[in-house]
Amino acid sequence: MPHAALQSRFEAMLTEHRGIVLKVAFAYARDAADREDLAQEIAAQLWQSFPRLDPARPVSTWMYRVALNVAISSLRKARVRSRHQPLTGEPDVTAVPAPAPPLSGAADAADDRLDVLRTCIDQLEPLSRALLVLYLDDRSSREIAEILGISETNVTTRIGRLKSHLRASVQREQDAAAATTNPASTGGPHGT
């Protein structure tokens, strides 16, 4: 197939399924610049492997597999880099963002719950995070198994464990947040 036709087919496929790239980038990168970089890395790897795409298999399955592999590799590289960076000079306090203005009522509570959930998701192992992304995208156990290269039984078991783990993690985070914002009374000023 001529290069121009291949490129045109790839661009159409990427446009149609760009949500996959964005979901994976959002799940594995914390800020907007990192998400954009990761999405570009994913697109580049998709382009490199596009000529080997098996037309008998679903495009979305192939895209998820490539995107998750790139994201997990990127996450591992970032962890290695952060462990080996020497500390030099004074810390850059200007890099710390100013706190966001407080929200009120229900919006503040919803934002807090999302922050807690995001913190819990960030602490997941890369494979569990991939499983969560696929599960939340309503992929079948069969498709998740094919994408991740594990058995359907393993998918089902891991999803059950992941749900339990996230429930417990979210509860711990909420309890910890509540304890720091509303310390329990330890009695009066005289120990009563």
N, C-alpha and C positions, 0 to 999 in steps of 0.2 A: 504494500500500500504506500503511495506517495506520502512524503513527510507532511505536506500541507493538509491532506485528507486526514491523516492520523491525528495531527494537532487539532483540527476542527472537531473531530469526534471526541477527543479528550476534553476539549473546552466545553462542549455541550454536556458531556457526562458530568464534569466537575460542577457546572452551573446547576444542573438538575439535582445533584446530590450534595451540594455545598453544606447543607445542614449537618451532615455527618462530620465533616472536617471541623466545623465550628463547635459542635457539641464536644468532640474529643479535645479540641484546643481549650475550651472553657473548663473542662474537667481536670486538665493537667497543668494549666498555667494560671498563675494568680492574678497578674495585672494585664491591662489591655495591650501593652507593648509586647509582653511575653506571649500572649495569646496570638497576636498577629504574626510574630516570628514563628511560632509553632505551626500555625496554619500554613504559612509559606513553606516550611520544611516538609509538612505533610504533602502539600501539593507537588512539591519538587519530587518527592519519593514516589508519589502516585504516577507522575509523568514518566519517571525512569522505569517503573514496572508495568506501565500500561501496555506495551507491546506483548507482554506475557499473560495478559488477562485472558482467562478461559471464558469464551462466550457462552458456554453451557452452564456457567455458574452465575448466581445473582451478583450484579455489580456492587450492591450495597454491602454484601458480605466481604467481598474483596477490599472495598474501600475501608471498612471498619478494621479489617485485619491489618492493612498497611498503616492506617492512621494510628491505631493503638500501638503498634510496634514502634513507630516513630516517636510517639508521645512517651512511651515507657523508656525508650533509649534516651530521650532528651532529659527526662526526669532523673534517670540514673547518672547521666553526665553532670547535671547540675548539682546533684548531691556530692559527687566526687570532688567537683571544683570547689564547692563551699567548704568541704572538710580540709582542703589543702591550700586555702588562701591564707597567706601570712597576714597578721595584723600589723599594720605599719601606721605610725603617726597617730593623730587624734581622730576620734570618731567624727564622722560628718553629721552633725546634728541638724543641718539644713535638709538632709535627705528624709527626715522623719516628717510625714505629712501632718498638718494641723488637724486636730479632731474635727469631725463633721459637726455641724450645728445639731443640737438635739431635736429629735422629732417628738411629736406628742402622741399620746394615747395609743390607739391600735396600730398606727403606722410604726411607732417606736417598738412595740412588742413584736410585730411581724418582722421588722428588720433585725431585731435581736435574735429571733428564732432562726432566721436565715443565716446569720453570722455563726450561730452555734452549729447548725447543720453543715455549713461550709467548712468550719474548723474540723468537724468530725470526718468529713469526706477527705479533707487534705491529709489526715493522718492514716488513711487506708493504704495498704500495700498496692502497688500498681495493678496487679491482676484483679484485686477486689474492686478497685476504682473502675477498671475496664468493664467488669461484670455489672457494676451499678449503672454505668452509662448505657450499656446495651439493654439492661432490664428496664430502665426508665424510658427507653426508646421503644418499648413494647415489642422487642425482638423475641421470637419464640426460643424455647430452650434448645431446640435443634439448631437454630441459626447461631445462637450464642456459642454453643458447643463447637460448631464448625469454625466460627471466627476465632475463638480462643484456643482451639485445638485440644479441648478436653471433652469428656463424655457428657451426655445429656444428664445422666444421674448425678455426676459431679456438679453440673450447673445448678440443678435443683437443690442439691444439698448446700452448695455454697451460697445460693440466694437466701435460703432459710437462715443460715448462720449469719449472713451479712445483715439481714433485717434485724435479727436479735442484737447483733453487735452495735448497729447504728442506734437502735432504741436505747440500749444501755449507755452508749457514749453520749448521746444527746441528753439523756437524763442526768448523767454525771456533770456534763458541762453546764446545764441549767442550774443544777444544785450548787455548783461551785460559784456561778455568777450570782445566784441569789444570796449565798453566804457572804460574798464580798460587798454586795450592795445593801443588804439588810442583816448585819451581824446579829446573832442571837443574843438575847439579853442574858447576862451572867449574874443577874441579881442587882441590887441597888448599890449605891456608893459605899455602903458599909458591909457588903457581903451578905445581905439579906435575901 
